[in-house]
Amino acid sequence: MQFPVVIQKLSGSGLRAKTLAPPPLSVEGPTREAVLASLREQLIEYFDGWEFVTIDVPIRGEDTAHDHS
């Protein structure tokens, strides 16, 4: 199973890795396109400087030898 993880640089030195939950952002606008564009801009600003990765976590009882996708 794969989990999305974000890695942030801490002020000074060091890093923080954490699982990712959606940020509670909200926008309003006149059209679908307008609200999606505004939300996209807020997300770009919110996640500026963050690194996104996924990590594999083996789940007991799950067959990890074969790719079932």
N, C-alpha and C positions, 0 to 999 in steps of 0.2 A: 504494500500500500504506500502511496506517495502522499506526503504532506507539504503544502506550501509553507516556506519559512522566509522571514525577512531578516536581513543582517543590517544593523545600524552601527555606525561609528559613534562612540560616546565622546563627549567633550573631554579633552585631555588625551587619554589613551584608552584603548580597549574597545571591545565590540559587544554588542548585544544581539543574540539570536532569539527569535520568538515565532511562534505559530501566528498565522495571520488571520485576523477577523476584519470584515469590512468596516471602514470608518463610518461613523454616523453623519454623513453629509446630506444636505438637502438643498435643492435649487427650485426656483419657479420660473416659468417663462410662458410665452404665448403659443409655442408649438413644440411638438415632440423633438424636432431637430434642435431647437434652441435650448431646451432643458438638457438634452444629452451632451451638447457642446459645452454648456456651462459646467455640468458635472465632470466632464472629462478634464476641463481646465482645473477644477478644484482638486481632482485626484492627482494630476501632474504636480501641482504645487504641494499637496499633502505628502506625497511620496518622494519628493526631491531628495536625492542623496541616499536613498535606500537601495539595497541590493536584494533581489528576489531569487531564491533557489528552491529546489525541492529535495527532500531527503527520503530515502527508502527506509521503511520500517517494517521488518518482517512480522507477520501476524501468525501466531501459533495456529497450526492446523490448516493453514492456507498453503496450497501448492505453489512454491515460488520458483520451481525449476523450469516451469513453462510459462510463456507469455500467452495469456488468454485474450488478448485484444483483437 
